[in-house]
């Protein structure tokens, strides 16, 4: 009997947190946070608005001044295992190659010794129920447009480590407006954000987003669930 009661309680909690996941702020504005710490970040997150976080990455020396040539110098001969292909890192320095990208690669986080610093940054966004933290690195060279995505986790953050990226983020209230529209058409419903080195973009759940790069960009992307939503987020 006690196991049945525990099961019902767990189902109720799952329903509660999944329901909260889908609740969004219809009047959300882009928030700029200049003096971040865990308490201020948690307070602002509760508003369910996107956040630009300043003066946070600069506390982590190993995340400062990362460039593609520096990564190549520190990791000579490094081969990126990217899905079903292998890419030599030094090929990003080849002037004959005008455009190439490795997107959301988790191996590079550990191999480039970025894991600990990025985990410490993520701790400020996590609470006691947080789990399933995943971290990825993207390296892009040339003109790229990353197609429209939706944040299907409890939170997601993009940290700009090198170069610049232009993000377009869209409130879930416009989900019907952007259906079957081209990426250029849906920009009119988006907040446009120029993510520069040292800035972090926090994305609340359910928000749609895409980004563009026209030269070079190194971005880290992290997301997290909680114990009651990770299974649901995995399946949807």
N, C-alpha and C positions, 0 to 999 in steps of 0.2 A: 504493500500500500504506500509506504513512504517513497519508494522509487517512482511510483505513478505520480505522486504529488510533486516530487522534484522535477519530473518530466514536464508536467503541466506548467510549473513555475518557469522552467527554462523556455518553453514555447511562448509563454506570455512575455518574457523579457526579449526574446527574439523578435516578436511582433512589435514590441515597443520601439526597439532600436531601428528596426527596418522602416517602421512608419516615420520615425524622426529623420531617417536618412533622406526620405523623399520630401520632407518639408523644406521649403526654400523661402528666401526673403524676396518677395516680389518687388520691393523698393530698394534693393541692394545698390550701394554705391561702392566705387573703388576706394579702399582705405589705404592711406600711406602711413606706415608705422616707422617712426624715426629712431626710437629708443627702445628696442625690443629686449624683453626677457621673457621667461616662461609665463609668468603671471599676466603680463600685458598681452602676450600672444594669445593665451587661453581666453582672456576676457574678450578680445576682439573677434576671435573665432566664433564665439557664441552668437555674434550678430549675423552669421551666415552670409558674409560678404567677402568678395575677393580682396586680398591684401597684398600690397607691395611692401616688403620688409627691407629696410635699409640698415647698414651698419651692423650686420650680423656675420656675414662671411668673412669680413676683415678681421674677426677675432681668431680665425683659423689660418695660420701662416701657410700650411701646406695647400690650401685652396686659393691662395693669392697668386696672381701673376702666372697662372698656368697657361701655357701656349702650346700649340702643336709642335713647334721645333723643340721646346723644352721637354715635352713628353717623349719625343723621338730620341733626344740626347740621353735621357735618363733610362730609356728602355730600348737599347740598340737591338735590332733584329726581332723586335716584338711582332708576333703575328696575332691579329685579332680574329678570334673564332666568332664569326657573325652568322648565326643561323646555319645555313648549309654551305657556307663559303669561308675561305680564309683570306684575310686582307693584311698585307704588310703595312704596319703603321707608318713607315717612312714614305710610303707612296703618297701620303697627304702633302708631302713637301715637294713632290714632283711637279715642276712648272708646266709640264705638258698635260697634266690632268687638271682640267678646269672645274670639274664637278664630281664630288663623291661624298658619301655619307655612311656612317655607322650609327644606327638609331637604337636607343634603349638597350644597350649592352650591359649586362650585369657583371660579366667577368672582369671588365676593365676597372671597376670600382675597387676590387681587391688587388688586382695586379698592379695598379698605380698607387696603392696604399692610400686611398681616399676614404676607406670604409669608416674608420673611427671618427674622423672629423664630421662626416655626413651623418653618422648615427647620433652624434652629440647635437647637431643642428635639429635633427628630427625629434629628439627627446622633448624639445620645447613645444612641439605640436601634439604630442601624445599624452594620453591620460592612463589611469590605472587599468582600463579595459582594452587598451590598444594592443594589437598583435599583427602578425604577418607584414612586418615592415619589409619593403622591397626597394632596392636602390639601383639605378641604372645610369649609364653615361652615354651621351650622344656627341659625336664629332661630325661636323658638317663643313664642307668647303664648296663654295659656289652658290648659285641660286637654287634655293629649295623652298617648297611650300609643303608643309606637313598637313595632311588632310584632316577634316573635322573629326574630333573625338569627343567623348563624354566622360566626365569624371565619375567612375562607378565604384569608388572606394570612399571611405570615411573622410579622407582628405588626400590631396596631392600637392606637392610643391616642386617647382622648377627653380633651380639655382643657376644663375648665369656665371660661369667661371672664366670665360674668355669670349671676346667678340660681343656681338649684339644679336638679339632675336626680337622680332615683332610679333607679339601675341594678340590674338583677337579672342576675347572671351565673352560668352553669351549667356545671359540669365535663362534658366529653364522655362520661364514664363513665355519665351519666344519659341518653344520647341515646335509648335505648329507652323509658325511663320517661316522657319528655315527648312522645312521638309521639301525635298526635291528642288532645292535652290542651288545655284553654283556658289563656289566659295566667295567670289567677288560680290554676289548678290546679298549674301548673308552678313557681310561686314557692316551694313548699316544698323544692325541690331547689336553690334558688339562694342565692348570697351576695347580701345586700341592701346596697347602697352608696349613701349620700347624698353625691353629688358636689357639693361647694361651690366657690365661686370660688377659683381658684388651684390647684385639685387636678387631677392627671392620673391617668387610669385606663389601665393597660396591660393588654391582653387577649392571652393566648397564642393560637396557632393552634388551631382546632377548637372553641374554647369558644363556647357559645350565650349570647346576651344580648338584653335588651330594656330600655327605659327609659321613665320617666314624667316629665311636667312638669305642674305645677298652676298656675303663674303665668307667669313669664318665664324664658327660658333662652337663652343664647348659648353654643354648643358648637363647638369645632373637632374634626374627626375626620381622622386621618391613618392611612394604612396603607402597607406596604412589602412587596416580595417580594425574592428574590435571583435572580441570573442563571440558576440552574438550576430555579427553581420558578415564575417569573412566567408562562410559557406554560401550565403546568398549572393554576395558580391562575386564570388568565383563562378557561380552558375549563370549569372545573368549576362 
